[in-house]
Amino acid sequence: MLVHLLKTLEGMQEVILLHVVSRVETREEIDNDVTDASERLAAHQQDLAAAGISAIPRVRVGDPTEMTRQREPRTAA
């Protein structure tokens, strides 16, 4: 992941970190992959927080194309 690049962008305040689990066969594999991805994104989230960037981790299961097309609901500032 290009977390180091995100930290160099001027004005970067918030990012969404998305990982899509797509190549699994059993429920156990899905659960394991979701857990692994969640842990990796949490580490990236902490790294970005140390640089003053708010990161929102999201792990989804399904087709990566469809998951990246979905928009996150905006929250009121």
Buried (B, 14 or more C-beta within 10 A) or exposed (E): EEBEEBBEEEEBEEBEBBBBBBEBEEEEEBEEBBEEBBEBBEEBBEBBEEEEBEBEBBBBBEEBEEBEEEEEEEEEE
